Amino acid sequence: MFSEFLQYLFTGITIGATYALIALGFTLIYNASHVINFAQGEFLMIGGMATVSLTAMGVPMLLAIVLAVVLAGVLGIALQRLAIAPAKNADVVTLIIITIGASIFIRGLAQLVWGKEYHVMPNFSSEEPIQIFGAVLNSQSLWVLGVGAVLVAVLVYFFTRTLTGKAILATSMNKDAARLVGIRTQVVLMLAFMVSALLGSVAGIVVAPITFTSYDIGIILGLKGFVAAAIGGLGSGMGAVVGGLALGVVEAMAAGYLSSDYKDAVAFSMILVVLFFMPRGLFGAKVVERV
Amino acid sequence: MFKDITRRASKFAAIAAAGLLAMNVQAAEPIRIGSFLAVTGPASFLGDPELKTLEMYVEKINEEGGVLGRQLELVHYDDAGNASKARNFASRLIRSDRVDIIVGGSTTGATMAAVPMVEQAGIPFISLAGAVVITDPVKKWVFKTPQTDRMAAERVLTDMKERGLTKVGLISGTGGFGSSGREQTLAAASAMGGIEIVADETYGGSDTDMTAQLTNIRGTDGVQTILNFGFGQGPAIVTRNYSQLGIELPFYQSHGVASDSFLELAGNSAEGLRLPASPLLVPDSLPADDPQKPVVEAYKTEYEARWNSKVSTFGAYAYDGLMLAVEAIEKAGSTDKAAVRDALESIQGHVGVTGTFNMSPEDHNGLEAESFRILEVQDGSWKLIN
């Protein structure tokens, strides 16, 4: 009995850690521009697919990961320069729609370059699962959790301690005022897209051994990550992690104790409840709109 | 005056030339085979090998002199797996291309969208899609080459019974293939008797971990074996979770993952699992007296030599469809649509890659559940069990 509960919990943590890591990517661009970047899932996909195809060409794993992350970063800059910057005076909704268009474009391109098949990436450490009290945990889950924790710490440090981070926050709060005090807002935005792409690709690489990777993995994972980010409160790094883990654990528990048919329904009802009572999510900033 | 004569002369010449051309066309008018396939889009893994197969064998048959002394001409459209496009293309094939027979329809949706047009126009149609609804109830003009998911379910359950496994835990995907497979498995189990589905779990197409469902099945009283009906990456994840959990029960997959790319995804964890599949996966281990052996081997070698890529079960559906069409036209001795249809319906003992077809007015598929072979994964490759 206990071992079953533990198994559901581990399953939930594995799924949840994946969601959390993806949710983190949404927070950064949201912080900088209040835009929800729906191409975030595509950064994940680029990370995973580029790593897999580079290792298949004989590049050592570590170098392949670095190259994939760099490629995603370049893509993030390109996305901001070529798609977002030309529409700089458009409102947030238009920009969000642009990111959806960009995601379809990137996915199409990836399909042409890499084909449509699913690919495997080996676990970073052992393929052997870890046994705890009769339940098993995929060793890669620990990597996902660890990388997630490090990224949260880095994000918190970046936004509270560095000038660039503060500049990003300032731009998001009031673009005109930020420009008045000498912040180059377009550069800040570009930076936000680049860092977010780096973050997304790292997430894509770490979760690939669990989820497999293919050109369209970004749709699925991106959406779940967005949901996790919304539960936690968009823009909060801590919220993204808690939201992701909560979503994963609720899904696994529902599949285990209720019925696997209803697990998604339970997860989505949870979102409704959370957003109903806490419209800005669990960790969302309390914003007072001045009239 | 002179102008007039030249004009008349040139007119005459033009008419004569046109007449000559028309006569030429008359002599070698090709047999037009129409097709709509999902060559691009999400179902392109079906349509792509199917189109390659059709192109290559139409070419080959033409080099060998064609059918009834006439050349074959393939008229093809890409429906991208979209049912409304398939409908339009079927209509275009019938009305403006005036094809003699249609071999196509990669997906069940595309096939069923075209069926009303085909039935109304009265043109023989050989579908390459899987679901049982295509030929059950029987439609006058519609035939199909792949086995149904019902046969796959029956084949798996029979193999389980032979091993003395009668309590089955079922886990299926919620996509079209998985949910239809689940229904057919439940129906087949109650129709066969002596075998019981004791657990019935599902997972979504985007799920990345199925250990919760598997833990539940493992905890079910008396469960002796587990069957996964699904498609795409889901079954590979189920397989990996299965081995991570260390479940020792015999494990079955469906024909939906009978491909080498599944082995690649699932890796070591696939070891020991069984599934129903086309003999195309194991041409070398077929016994020498197996009637399908030469057909399967020839198709595999020719396809792989021509396209330099791995042969797939789905391409074989197109191969069988084209060969059935050719046999029917030869038997009918013409391309008269009603005669070809009757000939198709009376085909007996046609040995194809997928199986041996025995058509009848009650059965427009013509395959038995036994045409599926049970394969087991041993040392990372497929082994023929029976």
Interface residues (C-beta under 8 A of the other chain):
Chain A: E4 Q7 Y8 F10 T11 G12 T14 I15 T18 K116 E117 Y118 H119 V120 E127 P129 V136 N138 V207 I210 T211 F212 S214 I220 L221 K224 A252 M253 A255 G256 S260 D261 K263 D264
Chain B: S44 F45 T174 E201 T202 Y203 G204 S206 T208 D209 T211 A212 Q213 T215 N216 G219 G232 Q233 A236 I237 Q244 L245 G246 S261 E264 L265 G267 N268
